[in-house]
Amino acid sequence: MLVQIKDIKIKKRVRKDLGNLEDLKDSMRIYGLMNPITLNSRYELIAGERRLQSAIQLGWTSINANIIDNLTEVDQLEMEIEENNQRKEFTEAELMEGYKRLQRLRNPNIFYRIYLFFKHLFEKIADFFRNK
């Protein structure tokens, strides 16, 4: 699906250092985007920040994206870690931060569980009124 880059939201990411994007930009300039970025249904970036930033630097206004719905925060973080670990390795600090966040998401305290419950409830209410 072709998505307007301006509509994409980048939330807190595990990766802090995108590395040198010149080779990726050259590849995208020559061959285009070979692998779409991945977004959730709210257009929040799950995977592909290096590709997205390269597209922005190339002046692209839209980019191909796979939209994946019904993902938990755990699913999204697992996908980010897996995809990035297979492409450009995380620094040790980035990997530790990612696993700490994953551990917290897998084992939330009671206050976070209450927050997630109300967040989900309000999203369902908003979806109901949007579809009327």
C-alpha angles and dihedrals in degrees: 000000000000111000130188108245091220089063095057118102122207112206127186108316132200093223114076099169114058091184124212110336097187096098091046092048090050090051093048092046091053104034104018122228107330096182121035119231117247124240135174120235090273089058092250113151115252101166136002107053093146090052091045094049090046090052090050091050089049089055097247116158097195137031137190113257139178110225114211118189134196096032122151120223087255091055092049094049092046089052092049092049094045096047094046094043088056094049116032113002118244119243112252090255093050092049092048091049091049094051092045090053091046091051091051091049093048092048106031121180119240094265092054091048090053090048091051091049093054093041090054091045093051092047090053091049091049091048090051093054093042090056095051 
